């Protein structure tokens, strides 16, 4: 990864219908809409004549699922899909999802977005009890817990509730059996999950943009701690996990992760980013010739800054659309020049001008430094950097791949020090108070900014590593 941004865990989708439909092709289309949530692997599971079939591969959805395959499994009643980034757990095919389980009690496929904070302890206990683990992600742990509880209860929904009450952390999940689709959202509501409808089919997705891509009607968001079970006959049952309370919706979903056309828990992502830009201007009014957003993460906030300030909005960069987030540079190309491949400044816009440059975050400072150097080289007279989030100072344990604390520039330098490092004429971060103001009635997780987390962090989780040196879990 050459473009320095925090990465999200993944995106999930599920569909169930009382009659055979194009469940797999519809799932593939939804995953394309969710592709921004993960570009390392993709997978879809379905049931053909009662038999679990799952196809997974490394790369983009369009690379993994060929037209021939989609046509081969075009008429089924249930499917779940997943796109993945590896934040905890190795980047390889064995960790791609959905994770399948075939057991005499139950056959299921499970797709998970989030991180379990007590996964290391559970994994250790399972291994010591004789369980053989096939992956380094924590989604397999969920499958094992469900099957074990299914053996004891002989009731799938009860088994799922018991398993989910046992784990801690972030999990938005879709689970498929041959005749059921179950959606689960963790008790804090860290990651988004919504429900929609296409004709007689029910769908669940990480974001509403996936519903829009299918022409599905939005029904509602899955509540924190809610378990919703649909079967192929249209029967629905809902359950609640213990101690459920929406106290942890990830604020970075609105800053960067989610697509701007999505709506999460009633909040428009685009409007939220626009509000962040407006607040940035009010915090520190600055004279300039143009407001420019760093594509694509800074564009909506730049629009809000321009509207609030009256300073014209103009593009400062052209983004190469043929370079994805998973782009791997050839060895002969120096890493320092990588940003130039993805972004190129528009000289006619910036030459001789004072620029307000809007971006969503500064992690290690390397990308911001290179972008500002590019603008200087293109002739910008002044570059004033504005960041639509507070400074990153802490790790995330709930599914966001933020660097270790000692690599975060805000832990080693104050704002003036960071300004000097990146070479800006001025630097301003969005205040935590103004970030909270995007939706005063919503309880967000601001742990990566404050170090205060809405759910417990198992100490062992912080220090456990798998064979590849990555944090154990998902």
N, C-alpha and C positions, 0 to 999 in steps of 0.2 A: 504494500500500500504506500503510494508516494504522496498522496494528498492527505495532509494531516487533519483528520476529523475524527471525532468519536464515532464508533460504529454501534449500530443497534443489533440486538440479538437475531431477530428473524421476523417473518410474517407467516400467519396461519390462515387457512380457509377450510371450510367444510360445507357439504351440501347433502341433503337427503330428500327423496321424493317418493310418493306412494306408488309411482309407476316408473318404469325404466326411462331415463332421459340421458342426454349427453353430459353426464355428471363429470367425467374426466376432462373433456374439452372445456367445459365451463370452469372447472377448477384451474386448468392451465391458464385460461384467460384472466381469472382473478389473480393468480400468482404473478402474471405479467404486470398487473396494476400494482401489486405489492413488491415488485422487484427491487425498489429502492431500499427495502428493509433487509435485503440479503442477496448477494450476488455470487456467493461461493458454491452453493449447491442448491438443488431443487429436487422435490420428490412429490409423488402423488400415489396414494393407496386407494384401492377400491375392492369390491367383492364381485367376482364373476362366478355365477352359479354357486354362490355360497363359499367360494374359495378366495382367500385373501391374496390379492395381487398388488405388488408395489414396485414402482420403478423410480429409481433415484440416480442422480448423476452430479458430477462436479460441473459448475458453470451456470449460465443463465437458463431461464425457463425455456426459451426458444431453442437452446442448444441441446437440452436434455430430452425434450418431448418433440419427436418428429411427427409430421402429419400422418404417417403410416400408423404409428403407435396410437395416436389419438383416435383414429378411425377404427382401429382394432378393438378398443374398449369404449366405444361411443355410446353404448346403452346399458347403464347400470343405475342402481337406485341410491347409492351412497358413495361419497369420496371425501378424502381429506388431503390437503396439500400443504407444502411448507417451502419457504425460501430461507436460507440460512447464512449468517455470518458466524464464524467461529470466534467467540470471545473467551470462553472457557471450555476446553475440549479441543482436540486437534482438528486442523482443517484437512479432512480426508473423507473418503466415501463411507467408511464405517460409521462416522458420526452424522452423516446426512440423515434427514428425516423425511417422512414419518418413520418412527420406530415401530416395527411389527412384532407382535407376539402371537404365536400359535400354540395353544394349550388345550388339553382335553376339556377344560372348563370354559374357555373363552378364546376366541381369536379376535384381536383388535389391532388397530393402527392408531398411533398417537402422535400429534404434532404440537410442539410446545414453544412458546415465546416467553423468555425470562430466565432467571437463575434461582436455583434453590440454595438458600444460604446454609442449610444444614445437610447438604448432599454429601460432604466428605465423611461426616460421622455415620450417615446411613450406609454409604458405600462400604466403609470399613466394617460395619456390623454385618452387612450382607456377605462380604467376602469371607469374613471369619466364620460365618455359618455354613460355608461351603458353596455359596453362589458363584458361578462363573460369569464375569462381566465381559461383554463383547465390545463395548464402546467406552470412551472416556467422557461422555456427556451425561448429564443428570436426567435426561428424558428416559433413558433405559431404567433408571431407578423408579420412576413413576410407573412404568409398565409392570415392573416386578411387584411393587407394592399393591397395585390393583389386582393382579392375578392372585397374590397371596390372600388378600381380603376376599376375593371371589371364591376361593376354595373354602374359606370359613363361613361365608354368608350365603353363597349361591344366589346373590342378588347384585347385579352389575352396578346399579346406581348407589346402593348402600356401600359396596366395595370402593367405589370411586370417592364417595364422601369421606369414608374412613381413611383412605390413603391420603387425600388432600388435607385432612385435618392433622395428619402426622408430619407433613412437610412444612417448611417455612420459606419465605421469600416471595419471588415474583413468578407467577405462572398464568398465562392465558393459553388455554388448551382446547383443542378439538380432538375428539376420540370417535373413531368409526368402528362399528361391528357390522355384521352382515345385514342387520335390520334396525340399527339405531345410530344416531348421531348425538353425542353429548358434548356440551361446551362448558368450560369451567374458567372462572376468573378468580384470582387469589383474593384473599380477604381484605387486602389493602388497595386493590385496584391499580397496581403499578403500571400494567400494560393494557392498552386498549383492546376491546373485543365487542363487536356489535352483531346484531341479528337482523336479517332481512328476509325477503320472500320473492320468489320468481314463480308466478302461477301457483301451483300446489307445492312447490319445493321450498324448503327452509334452508337458509344459508347463514353461516357465521364467518366473520372476517376480522382481521386485525384493524382494518380501517374502512370507512365508508366509501373511499375511492374504489375499492374492489366491488362493492355493490353497484356503484354507478357504472362501472365498466361492463357489468352484465345486464344492466337495465333493471336491477332488483329494487324493490321497494324497501326502504329502511323501516324497520319496526321499532327497535330500541337498542340501547346499549345493554350488554350483560352487566348486571350489578356486581360490585365487589363482593366476593364470597359466594356468588350464585353458581349453582349447577343446574343446567337446563338439559333435559333429555327428550329427544323426539324419536319416534319410531316410524317405520314405513307406512303405518296405518294412519298417521297423523296425530297420534296420541302424544301429549306433552306432560311432563312432570318437572317440577322445580324443587330445589332443595337449597339450603343455606349452610355454609361452613360455620364452624364455631368462631365467635369473636370477629365477625365481619364488620368493617367500617371503612368507608372510603377515606383513607388518610395518606395515600401514597401515590397518586397519579403522577407519573414522571413528567416533570416540567420540561424536560428536554424533548419530549414528543412535540411540543409546540414550538420550541426554539429551532429544532433542526430535523428530527427523525421523520415525522409524519409528512405525507404529501400535503401541499397547501390547500388542495381542494377537499380534504377530509374534514369531518366534524367528529370530535372526540368528546364524549360525555357532555354533549350539548354546546361545546365550544368550537367555533370555526377556527381552524388552524391558521388560515390566511389572515383573518381579522385579528387574531392574537398577535401574529408577527407584525402586522401593520401597527397595532397599538404599542408594541415594543419600540418601533421606530419613532413613533410620535413622542414617547416618553424620553427617548434618547435626546431628542432636540430640546425638550423642556428642561432636562437635566443640565445641559450645557449648550446654550445657543452659540453657534459659530457661523461666521460669514464665510461664504464660499460661492464658487461659480456653478458647481454641479454636485448633486448627490448621486453616488454610484454604488450599486450593490454588487458584492462578489457573487457570481453565478454558482449555484442557484440559491444557495442558502441565505444570502443577504438581500435578495430582491424584494421580498414583501416588506421587510423592515425598512428598506430604502424608500419604498413607496410611501410608507407612513411618515418617515422623516421629511420627505419632500413636501407632503401635504401639510404637515404641521409648520414647517419653516418657510414655505413659499419658494424655496430654492429649487430650480428645475432638476428633474430626474433625467439622467442620461446614462447610456451604457458605457462602461469603461473597458470592458473585456468582451472578446468573442470566446465562447466556450466550444472546444472540440467535442462534438456529440458522439464521436466514435471512440472515445476513451472512457471506459466504464470505471467504476470504483475498484473493480478487481483487476485492472490492467497491470501487467507485470512487465517491467522494463527489461530490454535486452541488457546483458552484462556490460556491453560496450558503451551504453548510454549512462552518463554520470547522473547519480541521484539528484545532485544539486540543480540540474536543468529540467527536472521532471515537470515542475509546475508550468514551464513554458510550453510543454506539449499539450497540456489541458487548457490553459488560458493564454490568450494573447491580447495585449492592450490595444485599444483603438486610439492611435496617436491623434487623430483629428479631434477627438473629444477632450483628451487630457492635456495636450501640449499648451503650456503657458497658463494653465488653469489651476484654481484652488479646488481641490476635490475632497468631499466628505465621502469616505469609503466605509461601507457598512458590511459587517460579516457577523456570523452567529457566535463565534467563539475563538479564543486563542488557547491552544493546548500547550505545545512546547515552544511556540513562537517561530518555528522555522518557516512555515508556509506564509504567515503574515509578513515576515521579513522579505521573502522572495517576491511576494506580490507588490509590496511597496517599492522595492528596487525596480521592478518592471515598470511601474508608473513613473518613477523618477527618470528612468532611461528613456521613456516615451515623452518626456518633457514636462511632466506635472510640476507646477510651481510650488504647491503645498499639498500635503496629503494628511488629512485629519481622520484618524481611525476611530470608528464607533462600533462597539460590540454589543449585540442584542442579548447578552446573558451576563450574569456576574462572573467574576474570575473562578476558574476551576481550581480547587484546592484539595479535593478528596476523591478517593476511589468510589466507584459504584459497585455494589454487590448484587444488583438486581437486573442485570442484563445489558448494561451499557459498557462498552469497551473503552474505558478511560484509563490513560496511562497510570502507572504507579505514582504515588504521591511525590516521590523525589524527582520525577521527570516533568512535573507540571511547573511551568515557568512562574506562575503566580505564588508558588511556595518559596521561591528564592528571591523574588524582586517585587517591590511595590509598583504601583501603576507608572510612576515616573521612570523607574528602572526598565520596565517592559517597553515603555515608549521609546527609550533610547535604543534598546536592543532591536526593535523592529524598524526603527528609522522614521517614525511618524512625527509630524509637527505637533500633534496632540493626540491623546488617547482617552477615551471614556468608555467604561463598562456600564451596562444597565444595572441599576441598583436592585437589590433583592426586593425592596419595597415596591418598586415599579413592576417587577416581574410578578409579584403576588397580585398586583392590581389588575392583571389581565382577566382574572376571574376571582373576585374576592370571596365568593361563596364556596370555592373549590379548595380542598385540602391537597396540596401538591407535595411531592417529595423533592426537597432541595438539598439532599444529602451531599451531592458532588460539590455544592457551593458552601455548605455550612458544616458538614460532618455530623449533622443530626439526622438519623434515619428513622422512619416510622415503623420499622420492624427490627427484631433482634438480629444481630450478626453473630453466628457461632464462631468463637475465636479460632477454632481449628480450621474453618473455611479460609481464613486469611493466610494460612501458612502451609496449606496442603497443595502439592503439585503433582501432576501426572508425569508419565515417563517422558513426555516431550517438553517438560518445563513450563507448561501452561497451568493455570489454576484448575484444580479438579472441579468438575461440574459440567455445566453446559457451555 
